[in-house]
Amino acid sequence: MEAMKRQALRPPRGAKRAPLTRQRVLGTALAYVDEHGLDALTMHNVATELGVGDMSLYNHVKNKQDLLAGINDLLWTEIASELPSRADDAAWLRALGHAIRDVSRRHRRAAQSVLAAADVFPPAMLEAIAAQLGRHRTADQDRRLVEGIGAVTAFAVGWALLTAPGGGLASGSEPETERQRISRVTRALPPDTPDDLVDTAITVCASDVATLFARGLDAIIDGIGLGPGRRRPA
């Protein structure tokens, strides 16, 4: 079966093969993780997906760690591409939170491990941050934005982990109705759970996760002094 798969991936004899580039290798690796999960990622499996020999990859990535770093770059580049070019800090931070959440939804199997392990933003994200910082004139504005970036990023990446498959909150990509949320919570409880605890579980655990996420972002933005009435002009 594996041999048949490798044969299918190879281009027809005589067909012109697209040149192997770092970007193509990384894009293939990300797509592979999206389908099979991070544990299945190996240099050999990526080479197989590309229809090339294993050693060909080493002209573009050093090793598996470099492959993971490249996937991290792709995810943050995707996040950066969704940020507004002109917005006040509060709107920009909300966009950052939603971009992290949305990219994490699109790449659940990669994002929950790769984003959480990253400790330095890659160049594409740094460029987006530098552009927003460059719109300011005071050190206080810069400080508030920097604090907001750290807090929003931690919150949104944590949210991605919590809502990943097997996480604590509903992890489906489609919004739940109130009836679906209540049903999900009650099914998770033992049959002999007292009614008052069932009611407590519904109150605490059957909240609309989209609303919780938006309120969490608002709390962060308010907490650093960029909430309603204190927003900076665009």
C-alpha positions in Angstrom: 0.0 0.0 0.0 2.8 2.4 0.9 4.6 1.6 -2.3 1.5 2.3 -4.3 1.0 5.7 -2.5 4.6 6.7 -3.3 4.1 5.7 -6.9 0.9 7.8 -7.1 2.7 10.8 -5.8 5.4 10.7 -8.5 4.6 12.8 -11.6 4.0 10.9 -14.8 7.2 10.0 -16.7 8.3 12.9 -18.8 6.2 15.4 -16.9 8.0 18.5 -15.6 8.3 18.4 -11.8 7.9 21.6 -9.8 11.2 22.7 -8.4 11.8 21.7 -4.8 12.0 24.8 -2.6 12.0 25.4 1.2 8.5 26.9 0.9 7.2 23.9 -0.9 8.7 21.5 1.6 7.2 23.5 4.5 3.8 23.8 2.9 3.8 20.0 2.3 4.8 19.4 5.9 2.1 21.6 7.3 -0.5 19.9 5.1 0.8 16.5 6.2 0.5 17.5 9.9 -3.1 18.8 9.3 -4.1 15.4 7.9 -2.0 13.0 10.0 -1.0 14.8 13.2 2.4 16.0 14.5 3.5 12.6 15.8 3.4 11.2 12.2 5.7 14.0 10.9 9.1 12.7 9.7 11.5 13.8 7.1 10.8 10.5 5.3 7.1 11.0 5.2 7.4 14.6 3.9 9.8 13.3 1.2 7.3 10.6 0.3 4.5 13.2 0.0 6.7 15.2 -2.4 7.7 12.2 -4.4 11.4 12.8 -3.8 14.2 11.0 -2.0 14.8 11.8 1.7 18.2 13.4 1.1 16.6 15.9 -1.3 14.9 17.6 1.7 18.2 18.4 3.4 19.0 20.9 0.7 16.1 23.0 2.1 15.6 22.0 5.8 18.4 20.9 8.2 16.4 18.4 10.2 13.0 17.8 11.8 13.5 20.6 14.2 14.0 23.0 11.3 10.9 21.6 9.7 8.9 22.4 12.9 10.4 25.9 13.0 9.3 26.4 9.4 5.8 25.2 10.1 5.7 27.7 13.0 6.8 30.5 10.6 4.0 29.5 8.2 1.3 29.6 10.9 2.5 33.1 12.2 2.7 34.4 8.6 -0.9 33.3 8.1 -1.9 35.1 11.4 0.0 38.2 10.4 -1.7 38.3 7.0 -5.1 38.7 8.7 -4.1 41.7 10.8 -5.4 45.1 9.7 -2.9 47.6 8.3 -4.7 50.6 9.9 -6.6 50.2 13.2 -6.4 51.5 16.7 -4.6 49.4 19.2 -7.8 47.9 20.7 -9.1 46.8 17.3 -5.7 45.5 16.3 -5.4 43.4 19.4 -8.8 42.0 18.9 -7.9 41.1 15.3 -4.7 39.4 16.6 -6.7 37.3 19.0 -9.2 36.3 16.4 -6.5 35.5 13.8 -4.7 33.2 16.3 -7.9 31.5 17.1 -9.0 31.1 13.4 -5.6 29.9 12.2 -5.6 27.4 15.1 -9.0 26.1 13.9 -7.7 25.7 10.4 -4.6 23.9 11.5 -5.7 22.2 14.7 -3.2 19.4 14.7 -0.2 21.7 14.0 -1.2 24.8 16.0 -1.9 23.2 19.3 1.7 22.0 19.6 3.7 24.3 17.3 2.3 27.7 18.4 2.5 26.7 22.1 6.2 25.8 21.8 7.3 29.0 20.0 9.0 31.7 22.2 10.0 34.2 19.5 7.8 35.6 16.8 9.1 34.9 13.2 9.9 37.9 10.8 6.4 38.1 9.2 4.8 38.6 12.6 7.5 41.0 13.8 6.9 43.1 10.7 3.2 43.4 11.5 4.0 44.3 15.1 6.6 46.8 14.1 4.2 48.5 11.7 1.6 48.9 14.5 4.2 50.2 16.9 5.5 52.6 14.3 2.1 54.4 14.3 2.7 55.6 17.9 4.4 58.6 19.3 4.7 57.9 23.1 6.4 55.3 25.2 3.2 54.8 27.1 1.3 53.8 24.0 4.1 51.4 23.0 4.1 49.9 26.5 0.4 49.3 26.5 0.5 47.7 23.0 3.4 45.4 23.9 1.6 44.3 27.1 -1.5 43.7 25.1 0.4 41.6 22.4 1.8 39.3 25.1 -1.4 38.9 27.0 -3.6 38.4 23.9 -1.2 35.9 22.4 -1.0 33.9 25.6 -4.8 33.9 25.9 -5.5 33.0 22.3 -2.8 30.2 22.1 -4.1 28.9 25.4 -7.6 29.0 24.0 -6.4 27.0 20.9 -5.1 24.3 23.3 -8.3 24.3 25.3 -10.5 23.9 22.3 -8.3 21.5 20.4 -9.7 17.9 19.9 -9.8 16.3 23.4 -9.6 19.8 25.1 -11.9 21.0 27.7 -14.2 23.2 25.7 -16.2 22.4 22.7 -13.8 21.9 19.9 -16.0 21.7 16.8 -15.5 24.3 14.1 -19.2 24.9 13.8 -21.0 27.1 16.5 -23.2 25.1 18.9 -26.8 26.0 19.7 -27.8 26.4 23.3 -29.6 23.0 23.2 -26.4 21.3 21.8 -24.3 22.8 24.5 -26.6 21.6 27.3 -26.8 18.2 25.7 -23.0 18.0 25.4 -22.6 18.9 29.1 -25.3 16.5 30.4 -24.0 13.6 28.4 -20.5 14.0 29.9 -21.9 13.7 33.5 -22.4 10.4 35.3 -26.1 9.2 35.2 -26.5 9.6 38.9 -25.3 13.2 39.1 -27.6 15.1 41.5 -29.8 17.7 39.7 -28.3 20.6 41.5 -24.8 19.6 40.2 -26.3 19.1 36.7 -27.7 22.7 36.9 -24.3 23.9 38.0 -22.5 22.2 35.2 -24.9 23.7 32.7 -24.4 27.1 34.1 -20.6 26.9 34.1 -19.8 24.6 31.3 -22.5 25.2 28.7 -21.5 28.7 27.9 -21.2 30.0 24.3 -17.4 29.7 23.7 -17.4 32.4 21.1 -18.9 34.8 23.5 -16.4 33.7 26.2 -13.5 34.3 23.8 -14.7 37.8 22.9 -15.3 38.7 26.5 -11.8 37.4 27.4 -10.2 39.7 24.7 -12.3 42.6 26.0 -11.1 42.0 29.6 -7.5 42.0 28.5 -7.8 45.1 26.4 -9.7 46.9 29.2 -7.1 45.7 31.7 -4.2 47.4 29.9 -6.1 50.6 29.5 -7.2 50.4 25.9 -10.9 49.7 26.5 -13.9 52.0 25.7 -13.1 55.6 26.2 -9.4 55.1 26.2 -8.7 53.9 22.7 -6.0 55.7 20.7 -6.9 57.4 17.4 -6.3 55.5 14.2 
